[in-house]
């Protein structure tokens, strides 16, 4: 009997099983784990302390499925080691629940035609295309172009080149629901649609796509984070579009940054990887400046279009009277654009009607019973909701504390409230609200885009969904309602994220012949970040940010790790966090901060504490963490999560 390691798609490591013959690594099997028979895979693990053979169970069944590719197995092992998660948790992301089922009529993925259409490029674009086509084996290129410079069409040529050499291509996009326009451009260039991979596709499509990727018949895959774990037969190019986007960091389950893992996947392939952005992340920009990544620049908009004029509107000068969220300057600009039959966009990164409801009699703020967060009012639905755990209730008619009636007031603006004010100013305006509450599917988004393209909308009002890569030819005005909203809180990346987001949303204006205008309403008009935006001086902002990070030894000049300790038992969570901190090792270049109460102190009924580890980049942080945490006995009711390279600090 052969002893074989088997890995299951659950949050565990490998277990040994017996079989009468040796099975290749990657073979799909079925075996008993606990009281259940589960699908598993013969893995490549070696056991230092083998279990007695007479106590091992036997593999129940060898499944007639092609083996999982060795490169996929290697990638899964690497991600597990880097993120410090059980390898079974990573395998779960690489498989799908119905992998054993065979479709009676599987989807047919037509091969994209690299010669389907030709595009006229500017001299700068032609230069960028030549640079991308020269990439070989593993190389990282930053495609750094201003909004509207034609980055997508440029990297399409790199995709065409990979297809001509019979290689597969993976394109990662931050939010698949927003990709309708991107897919149309792809089909126009290559004649067919690519294969899609995201959480909203049907089980049958998921099964057929997975198999087509493994067999190589799906040549171009466009997907969200999880597409990284597909079993590519022969990967020849990876593209990460909007590489700076926070959506690439998974904050639930396995904590990982898909952009960073995509670079590892490209290294292991090996194949080139293109990181595309108008506002590169500081990590990517530093690597390009230091020569580790090739820096390909598109400094101008396509077809002679110019960047919008940017003005800061000082909201401190408001007149006395009822609170208005649209300044006189923005009101006049909206009026002018409507008269000229041009479109406008109003941006506020808050869903709902108001972020806070309080009682003006006793001062009570309506809070989520499961989280330390205020409840957001959604006036159209008549509810108040927690945007962290999803808790929802009807908006009360009286204060739950003092029971006074008609004393609850809405504080601050959200998308719905801005839309209400717009309609009060322009009753005949045709408006559209764009948030995750109003758009639930790619089809809804496509229908809305068609209405915008056909001139059926005058004013768009929405959240960051509007900031990502959309091209509205007749949109000439962008108004940002609360430009300094994201600057508060002391977050390491607050300034960087604000700069990126506002730069992206302003880039929706004036993308064709008509000149664009962006008005940033702010209570801090002297803020250096807003000044840099106004002066279109991205490099000055990045230089200042790099200097500050270097001084503090923060990423990309140092390493950060977050430890999140949580439990329904508050005292036990704090005591565990304190014990972990007390057993921290004393190593040069390794500093432990905390524990402190997390900014969101309670989430889904669990009390939360955080430790932050700062370390030199030269240290093998995972090894240090493993030895450290092995010294601490963690109670079963306490959860300790490790966040390597944290992006947010809630």
N, C-alpha and C positions, 0 to 999 in steps of 0.2 A: 504494500500500500504506500502511495506517495503522500507526503505531507505538503499541503498547499495553503498559502496565505490567501484569504478571501476578504475582500472589502465590500461592505454594504453601504448604500446611500443613506446613512444615518449618522448622527453626530458621535461616531466612535472610530476607533482604529481598526486594524486588521485582526482576524482570528484565524487560527489554523484549522484545517479540515483534512479528512482523508479521502483519497480517490484511488481507484485501482490502476490508473495510468497518469503519467505526467501531462499536465494541460498547459498550453502556452499562456504567458502573461496576457491579460486582456480578455480571456475567455469568459463569456457570460454563463453563470451557473445559478442554481437555486439550492439554498441550504437553510437549515433550521437555526434561527437566532432567537434564544428565549423560547417562547411558545409559538412563534410564527415562522413560516417558510418565506424567506425573502429572496429577491433577486440580488445577486452579488457578482463581483468580478474577481477573477484570479489576479492577484496583485504582485508587485515586485519586491515585497518587504522581506527582510531577513530577521529572524527572531534570535535574540541573544540568549534568552532563557526558555528553550522549547518546553511546551506543556507535555506531560506524560502521554505517550501515544495511545495507551489503552483508555484514556478519558476523552479522546477526540471524537467528534461526530463526523459522519461521512457526508460528502456532497450528495444531495438528493437527485440532482438532474443537471446535465450539461445542455444548455440551450443552443438551438441551431441558429445562432446569430453570428455575424462577422465580429471578430474581436475588436475591442476598443483600441484605437491606434496608439502606438507606443509614445508618440509625441504628446498626445492628449494626456496620457498617464503621467508623463514627466512634468507637464505643466501643472496638473492637479497637485502632484507632490510638492512642487515649488511653492505654489500659492498657499498650501496648508502650512508649510514651514515658515513662510514669511509672515503670514497673518496670525500664526499660532492658533489655528483652528484644527479640530480633528479632521483627518483627511477624508473621512466619510461625509462630512458636511460639504466639502468642495465637490466630491463625486456627485452628491445630490444635485448640485447646480449644473453638472455636465450631462445628466441623464434626464429622461422625461418619464412620467408614470406609466405610459402605455407603450414602452419600447418593444415589448414582445409581440404586440399586435401587428399584423400585416394588412395593409390596405388592399382591398379588392380592386380599387381603381386609384392607384397612387397619383398624386399631382405630377404633372410633367413640367419640368423647368427648362424652358427654351434657352438656348445659349445666347447671351448678349453678343451683338455684332460690333466689334471694335471699329469697323469701317462704315457703320450705318449712316453717320452724318459728319460733316466737316463744320468747324467753327472758326470764324475769323478772330484772331487774337491781336491784341496790342503788342508793341515791341516788348514791354515789360512782361506780359503774359507769355510770349514766345520764349523769352529768356528763362522764365520760371519753369515752363514745360521741359525745356532742354535739361535743366538742372535735375528735375524729378526723374526724367527718363535715364539719367546717368547713374541713378542709385543702384547699387548692386549688393547682393547678400544682405547682411544686417547693417543698415544705416538708418539713423533717425534724422528726419528733416522737418524743420519748423516752416510751414507755409504761412507767412505772416503778411496779411494784406488788410488794408483798411476796409470798412464795410462797403459793399458794393463794388469791390475790385475784381470780382470774377474768380474767386478761389476755387469754387466748386467745379467750374468748367475746366480749370487748369488741372486739378487732380483727377478729373475724369480721363485726361490723356494718360496719366500714369496707370489708371485702371485698364484702359484700352491696351496699353503695352503689356501689362501682366496677362491679359486674356490672349494676346497674340502668342505668348509663350506657353499657353495652356496651363496657366496657374490659376488658383482660386484667390478671391479677394474678399476681405472682410472690411466693412465700413461701419464704424460705431457712431451713432448719433445720440445726443443727450436725451431726447424725448421723442419716441416714435409717433405719438399722436400728432406731432407738429411737422411730420415729414412729407405731407401731401405734395407740396410744391417741389421738394427735392426729388421725389419719385417721378413726378412729371418731367423734370429736367433730365433725369436718368433715362427714362423711356424715349425721350426725344433724341438723346445722344446715341443710345445703344439699340433702340428698336423694340426692346422687351423690358418688362419689369424685373427687378431683382428678387431674390428670395428674401422673405421677411422673417425676423425672429424677435418676438417680444411677448409679453405676458398676455396680450389680448387675442392672439391667434388661436384658432380652434385646436382641440386635441389631435384631430386628423391631420391638419396642416402642420402642426408641430412634429408629429411622427414622421410624415413624409419629408419634411424639410431636413430633419435630423439625418434620415437615411440618405437623402440626396447629397448632403454635405459630406457624409462619410464615404459615399461612392464616388464623389467628384462631379456628379451631374448638376449640382447647384454651384455655379461658378462664381457668382457674386452674391454675398449675403449682407443685408443691411439690418442692423439690429441694435438693441439696447445692450446694457452691460453683460448680460448672461450669454450673449452670442460669442463671447470670448472662449467659452468652454465647449463649443461645438467641435465634433471630431473631424476637422478638416483633413482631407486626403493629401493635398499638396498646396499649402498656403504660400502665395507669392507676393502678397502686399496687404498691409493693414493701413487704413485711414481712420484717424480719430478726428472727427469734425467738431468744432467748438471745444477744443481740448481743455479749455479753462473751466468748462461748465461744472458747477457743483453737483449736477445730477450724476456725474460719473462716479461719485463717491457713494457707495452703498452704506447706509446708516443703520440698517436692520439686518438681523441674521449675521452672516459673515461680513465683517467690516473690511472693505477693500476699495482701492481706487482703480477703476477700470482702465484709465489712461495709463497708469504705471504698470498694471498687469499686461496691458497690450504691448508695451515695450518689451517686457519679458517674453511674451509669446512670439514676438517678431524675432527676438534674439535666438530663441530655441528653434525657430523654423528652419534655417534663418531666412529672413526676408526684410525688405525695406519697410519702414513705417513713416507715415506722413502725419504730423500734428498740425491741424489747420485752425487758425483763429485770427480775428481782428484785434483781440485783446489777450495775448498769451498769458498763461499763468507765470508767476515769478520764477517758479522752478524751471519751466521750459525755457523762458527767456534767458535766464542765467546760463543754462546749458548751451544755448545758441551763442551767446556772447563769448563764452569761454571756449568755444570751438568744439565741444563734444557733440553738438547737433549741427547739421548744415542749416544755415539761415537763408531762406529764400523769401525775398521781400517784394510785395506788390504795393507801391506807395500811393497809387492813384486809383480813383474810381474808373470803371469801364465806360467807354464811349463818350468821354468828355464830361461826364457828370461830376459835380463838385460836392465836397462835404458841406453839411448845413452850417449856417451861421448860428452861433450859440450865445444866448444871453442869460444872465442870472437875474432873477426877479426877487428882490428883497421883500420878503413877506413881513418883516418887522414894521414896515411903513403902512400897514393896513389902517383903514379908517375905522372909527368906532361904530359899533352896531352889531347886528347878528353875524356870527362866524360864517365866512365864505371861504370855500376851498379853491375857488378859481379867481385869480387876481384880475384886476381891470386890464392889465397888459395881455393876459392870456385870453380873456373874454374878447377883446378887440381883435386879436389875431384869429380866433375861431370865426368871428363874424366875417373878417376879410376872406378867409379861405372858403367859407360857405358861399359867399357872394361870387367868388371866382370859380365855383364848382370844383374845388379841390378838396382832398380829404385830410383829416386831422387824426392824431392819435394822442390820447391822454393816458399817461402811465402812472399807476399807483400800485405798489407791490403788497396790497392787502386785499384779500378776498372779503366778500360779505358787505354789510352796510357800515358797521362800526366795530372797532376792535375791543371796545369796552362798554359795558352797561353798568351804571351805578345809580344808587339812590341819593337824590339831592336832599333828602330829609335826614337820614342817619349816616350816609357815606358808604354804605355797604357796596362792595364791588362783586358782581356775579362771577363766581369762580367755579371751575370744573370740580366735581366731587372726587375725581380720580387723579387729577394732576394739579400741580401748582401753576395754573395758567388761567387767565381771564377767558370768559366765554365771549365769542364773537357773535354779534347780531347779524342774522340774515333776514332782512326785512321782507323780502319777496316771499320767502317760505314761511315767515312767521315763527322763526325758531332762533335759539341761541345755541352755539356749537363750540366744542373744543376742537381746535385744529391739530391737536397732538394725538389724542386717543379716539376722536370721533364721537364722543358723548354728545347727545342732542336732546333738547327739550323744547317745549313751546315757550315762547317769550311770556314770562309771567305778567299778570296785570297789576300785581302789587309787590312791594318789597318783601322778600322771604324773611327778612330780619325784623323790621319794624311794622310790617303789614300795612303800611300806608299805601293808598292807591294813587296812581298817576304821578308817582314821584321818580320813576325810573327814566333815566335820560341816556341817550346814545352819545358816546364820546369818541371823537376822532373820525377820520374818513376811511371808508373802504370803497371798492369799485362801485357798489350799488349806490352809495351816497353821492359820489361824484356824478354818476349818471343822473340821479335825481336833480342835482343842481344844474347840470347841463340842460335838461329838459325844461327846467324853470326859466332858464335864460333863452333857450331856443326851442320853443314848443314844436316847431315843424321839423326839427333836425331828425334825421334817420340815424339812430345810434345802434351800436352792437357792443355788448359786454363779453369780454373774452377772459374767462377764468376756468379753472378745473371744475368749478361748480356748474358752469353753463355748457361746457363742451366735454362730453364723455366718450367720444369715439372719433377715430380718424375721419369717418364719413361726415359727421357733424362739422368737423373742422373744414373739410373739403367744400361742403356746401356754403359755409360762411366765406371762405376764400373766394369762391365764385361770385358771391354777392358783392364782395369788395371790388374784385376785378371788373365787374360789370357796372360799377358806379352806383350801386344801390345803397351804399352806406356813406354817410357824411362824416361821422365821428366814431372812432374806435376807442373803447375804454377798457383797459385790462391790466393784467399783472405781467410778470416776466415771460409768460407764454408769448407775448408780443415781441419780445426782444430777440428771438432766435431765428435769424436767417431768412425772414420773410421779405419778399420783394413786392411792394405796392407801388406801381408806377405813378399813381396820381396823388400819393400821400406827400404833402409838403410841409406839414407842421407837426411837431412833437411837443407836447406839454407834459412836464414831469411835476406831479402835484406836490410831492414831498421829497425833494432831491437828497436831503441829508438824513433820511430815515435810517439808512443802513450803517451810519457812521457811529452810532452809539453802542455802548456795551463792552468796549475794551477787547473785542475779539481780535486775535492776531491778524486775521485776513479781512477785517471789516473794510478797511480802506481799499484794499485790492478788489474785493468783490463789488463794492460800490462803484469804483472806477470802471470795472468791466461791464457791469450791468447798465449803467447810464450811457456808456459809450456805445454799447450794442443797441439800446433802444433809440438813441438819437440817430443812429445810423439807418433807421427806417425812413428818414425824411430826405426828400430830394434825390432819389436814386436814379432819376433820368434827367431830362432836359431842364425841368423846372427847379429853381433854386429852393433849398430847404431851409427851415428855421426851427430851432429847438429852444424852448423856454424852460429853464430850470428854476422852479419856485423853491426858495430856501430861506431858512432862518439863520443861516451861517454863511453869508455871501463871501466872507473872507477866508473860508476854508481852503487850504492849499490844494486839496483834491479837486474841488469844484473849479478852482482857478485853472488848474491844469487841464481840466476838461474844456473849459471855455476857450483856452488858448490852443487847444488841440496839441498839447505838448505831452504826449504819452511817455516819451523817453525820459523826460525830466521827472515825471512821477515815479517811473520804474527805478530810475537811478537813486532817488531819495529813499524809496522803499528798500532797495537792495542795501544801501548804506546802513539803514536802521536795523535790518535783519542781521547784517554781518556783525554789527556792534553787539547785538544781544545774543549772537550765536543761535538764531532761530532759522528754521528752514528757509532757503535751501542750504544754509551754512551750518546747520546743526540738525539733530534728529529729535523728534518729539514722539512720545507714546502716551496715550491716555489710558488710565485704568478707571473703569466705571463700576462701582460697587453698589448693588441695589438689593433691596429686600422689602417685603411687606412689614417686617419687624424693624422699625427705625433704629432702636438701640443696638440691635445686632448688626445692622448694616454699618453703623458708625464704628462700633467696636472692631469689626472685621477690617474696615478701612484703616483704623488706627494701628491695629496689629501689623498689617501689611507694611505700613509706613515705618514702624519701629524696627522691622527686620530688613529694611533696605540696605543693600551693600554699600560700603564706602569705597568707591572707585574713582580715580581721577577722571574728570570729564563726564561724570555721571551724577546728576542732581535730581532729587525727588522733591516735588512741591506738593504740599497738602498733607492729609486730606482736607478738603473743603466741601461744603454743601454745593451740589451741582446747581447751575443757574436755573434749571428746571428741577427743583428739589424733589418733586413727586411726579411720577409718570406712570400711568396705568396702575395706580394703587401701590406702586413701589417707591420707597424712599431711596434717594440717590446721593452718593458721594463720589468725588473725583480726586484722583491723584494725577499729576502731570510729571512726566519724566523728560528731562532735557539731557541729551548726551552728545558727545562728539560723534561725527560721522564715521570715525575709524573704529569705534567699538562694535562688537558683535552683539547688538542689543537683544536679539531673541535668546541667545545663550544665557545672558545675564538675567533676563526676566524669568526664564524657565527655572534656573537654580534658585532664584529669589523666592518665587511663588511656591516652589515645592517645599519650602520651609514652613509654610503657613497652612494650617488646617482650616479649610473653608467650610463653614456649616452648609448643610444641604439646602437650606432655605435662603442662602445668600448667593447671588449671581455676581461673578467677577468677569467683566468683559475687557478684552485687550484691544485697544484701537491703535494700531501701528500707523503712523503718519495721519493723525486726526485732522480732519478738515473743519469740522465745527466743534464747538465746546459746550453744547447744551447739557 
